[in-house]
Amino acid sequence: MIVLFHRFISGRPLGGRDSGLLDYSSSYLVLFMQVLTAVFSSLFLMISVVVLYLVYPAGARLGIIGAFTVIFSLSYDLLWGQQK
């Protein structure tokens, strides 16, 4: 992930070009994490639909719905809960 981030959003060198240290704008980091969290949240929702399609007992489906709801809520809260 770091290599992809650096490729698309390059930082400015800190302490000279040969030091290997880079400074990134915090707004780019926040934007990157928002996009990443949105992608993972969407994936959790799509995976839950596929899993629910494959599982037949109603009790198991209810448990799976609860588990995926908790996972989605936690991933959403990790991103947006810190920005209040």
C-alpha positions in Angstrom: 0.0 0.0 0.0 2.8 2.4 0.8 4.4 1.9 -2.6 1.0 2.6 -4.3 0.4 5.6 -2.2 3.9 7.0 -2.9 3.4 6.4 -6.7 0.2 8.4 -6.9 0.8 11.0 -4.2 4.5 11.8 -4.0 5.8 13.5 -0.9 8.5 16.1 -0.8 11.9 15.1 0.4 12.9 15.8 4.0 16.5 16.3 5.1 17.9 16.2 1.6 17.2 14.0 -1.4 19.4 11.1 -0.2 17.9 10.8 3.3 15.0 8.6 2.1 12.6 10.6 4.3 9.4 12.1 2.7 6.8 14.5 4.0 3.2 13.9 3.0 0.3 16.3 3.3 -2.1 15.1 6.0 -5.1 16.0 3.7 -3.8 13.4 1.2 -3.4 10.8 3.9 -7.0 11.4 5.1 -8.3 11.2 1.6 -6.4 8.0 0.9 -7.8 6.4 4.1 -11.3 7.5 3.3 -11.2 5.9 -0.2 -9.6 2.8 1.2 -12.2 2.4 4.0 -15.1 3.1 1.5 -13.7 0.3 -0.8 -13.4 -2.2 2.1 -16.9 -1.3 3.4 -18.4 -1.9 0.0 -16.5 -5.2 -0.3 -17.9 -6.3 3.1 -21.4 -5.6 1.9 -21.0 -7.4 -1.4 -19.4 -10.4 0.3 -22.2 -10.6 2.7 -24.8 -10.9 -0.1 -22.8 -13.7 -1.7 -22.4 -15.5 1.6 -26.1 -15.1 2.4 -27.0 -16.6 -1.0 -24.9 -19.7 -0.3 -26.1 -20.3 3.2 -29.5 -22.0 3.6 -30.5 -22.4 7.3 -32.4 -19.3 8.4 -30.7 -19.2 11.8 -27.3 -19.2 10.2 -28.3 -16.4 7.9 -29.5 -14.2 10.8 -26.1 -14.8 12.6 -24.2 -13.9 9.4 -26.3 -10.7 8.9 -25.4 -9.7 12.5 -21.7 -10.4 12.0 -21.5 -8.5 8.8 -23.4 -5.6 10.2 -20.9 -5.4 13.1 -18.0 -5.5 10.7 -19.4 -2.8 8.5 -20.3 -0.6 11.4 -16.8 -0.9 12.9 -15.1 -0.1 9.6 -17.3 2.9 9.1 -16.8 4.1 12.6 -13.1 3.8 12.4 -13.0 6.3 9.5 -15.8 8.7 10.4 -15.9 8.4 14.2 -12.4 10.1 14.4 -13.4 13.1 12.4 -16.0 14.5 14.8 
